[in-house]
C-alpha cells in the first residue's frame, strides 16, 4: 500500500481545493503538529491535506490493488518460464540442480534425434484431436438441449458437471479398471455382444482412444455449460424472426445459434487445445508408468518431460521439452489469431 | 399463444432421453468406483464384474485411510486448497475491483496482460520451481504447493466481470466524498457487494486446487502427500489391491461430490457467469 503521511502538510492557498499531487516538503514536518494558524486557515489546510491524500490514494491505490496478482505471476509464472529457457541451454542434473553447465543448443539437438520425442509429439497430437473434437461437438449438442425449457434442468446441469469435480487421478484410476483387459467392465460388455477382448493398454490406437475418453468424460459437461451461457445471451428476437421465416429447430441451431457462438467456440477450442498439449496425469496413471506404456505408445509430451527430468535426471533436457511445448503453443496461438481474423473479415 | 422461439421451446422426449443417457454416463464411473470400493480384490478379478455393492466398503476405506495415507492427504489438501482459495479470492477481488471501477493508466493493456497469462500453462514452469524448492529445502512442505498458486488470472477476470455490473459507481463515489480511504471503500463497499461472487470463486478455486496434479506430484512425496499425490502412489502400484485403490479414489473425490450436492447450483452458475465475456 502507499504509505500515508498524516503529519506533513505544506502550506496551500485557500481555495486551492485540488492541488497537484506534489511531493511533500519535509521542511514543514516540524510545524506539522503545532500549527497555530487562524481557525479557518487551519480548516483550509486540513481540507487541502485531505484532498491531497485523496489524490494520492486515488492515483496509486489501483496499482496497489492489482500488484499482488502481477507480483505473484511474475515470481511463479513468468520468471520460471523464462528461466526454463535459460536452463534448457545447460546440462542440469536432478541431483545437483544448482550446478548448471553451459551446453548451448545440445539439449534441443538431442531432442530432435530422439525417436521417443517424435512419438510423444505424435501421441499428443492424436490424443488431442481425438479428445477435443468429439468433446466440443457433444458439448454443443448438450448445451442446445439444456437450453430448452426443461423439468429438472438444474439437476441435469449439476450431474453433468460432476465429472469435473473428479480429479484426473481418481478418474484415470477408475477408467483404467473399466478398460482392464481381463476383468474390465468394457471388455465384458463388448464380450456380451460377441466382440473379443481388447487389450486396451497395449495397443497404440486403443490406449490413445481410452485416454481420450477420460478427457472427454471429465470436460464435456463443463464445456456444455460454457456454451449454454453463451446461448442464453443470444437475443430472443433472432430466433423469433428465424422461426417466422419458417426455420426449423435444426436450421435455427445452424443459422442462429452457431454463428452467435463463434467467439465462445473459438475460446473453448483454444482452451481445450492448450489443455491437450499439457496432458500428463491421464497417461501417467493409465498404466502407472512414466514411459506411457511398454513401447511409449501413449506417452505425451508432458509425460516425456517428466520422464526426462525426474526419472532420467536431465532437468536441462526437461526444460528444452518445456520450451518446445511453449513454442508449439505460440504457433497454435498465431493460427488461432489468423482464424479469428479471417472469421471477422468474412462477417 | 404466439409461436415461441429458440430457448422457450419445451424439450421433447428425445431431449430428455439423450440428456438422461449423458447424465448416466456422467455418474456411472463414480457409482462404479463406490461399487468396486465395496468389494474385495478377488471379486474384482472375476467375470462378470460386480454391478452392485458388496460389504467391504468400510474395511477398504480404512485400509486406504491408513496404508495409502489418505487421512493425512485429505487434511493436507484441505489446508492447501483452503489457503489457495482464500488468497485467490482476496487478491482477485482487489484486482477485479480496480479493473472494473478505478481509473488508472495502462488499465486496458494490463487487463489484456492478465487474460494473456491464462494462455500460459503453469506446467511449463516446473523446472525452475523445482530447483527453487530444492534449494530452499521445501520438498514435501505444503508451502511449496501453496505459494505458486496463490493468484489466478481467471479469478481476476471473473471478479472484474461481476463487479462491472454489480457495483454501482455512485456507491464508491459517495464513500469517497465522505473521505473514505480506498481500503475502507474496499472493506465497506466492495466486499459486501462482491460477496456472492467471492463465494462462488472460492468454491471454483477450491475445486481446482483440490484437483491440482502436476506440480504437487513433483513437489511432494508419499510422506506428506495431497490427495492427488496419494492417488498417484496408489496408481503406481504401492498397494496392489484394486478395491483399496478404488476406496482411495472414492475418499479423494467424496468431499467435492458433497460440495457439488450442496452448492451445485451456485457452482454451475459461477462457471456460466465466468464464461460470458464482456
Interface residues (C-beta under 8 A of the other chain):
Chain A: X1 X4 X50 X53 X54 X57 X58 X59 X61 X62 X63 X65 X66 X68 X69 X70 X72 X73 X76 X77 X78 X79 X80 X81 X83 X84 X87 X92 X97 X98 X138 X141 X142 X145 X146 X147 X148 X149 X150 X154 X156 X157 X158 X159 X160 X161 X162 X163 X164 X165 X166 X167 X168 X169 X170 X171 X172 X173 X174 X175 X176 X177 X178 X182 X183 X184 X185 X188 X217 X220 X221 X222 X225 X226 X228 X229 X230 X231 X232 X233 X234 X236 X238 X239 X240 X242 X243 X244 X249 X252 X256 X257 X263 X264 X267 X270 X274 X277 X278 X280 X281 X284 X285 X288 X289 X302 X306 X309 X310 X315 X318 X319 X322 X323 X325 X326 X329 X333
Chain B: X3 X5 X6 X7 X8 X9 X10 X11 X15 X16 X18 X19 X22 X23 X25 X26 X27 X29 X30 X32 X33 X36 X44 X45 X46 X47 X48 X49 X91 X92 X94 X95 X97 X98 X99 X102 X103 X104 X107 X110 X114 X117 X119 X120 X121 X122 X123 X124 X125 X126 X127 X128 X129 X130 X131 X132 X134 X135 X147 X148 X149 X150 X151 X153 X156 X176 X179 X181 X182 X183 X186 X207 X210 X211 X213 X214 X217 X218 X227 X228 X231 X232 X234 X235 X236 X237 X242 X245 X246 X248 X249 X250 X252 X253 X256 X257 X259 X260 X264 X265 X267 X268 X271 X272 X273 X275 X276 X277
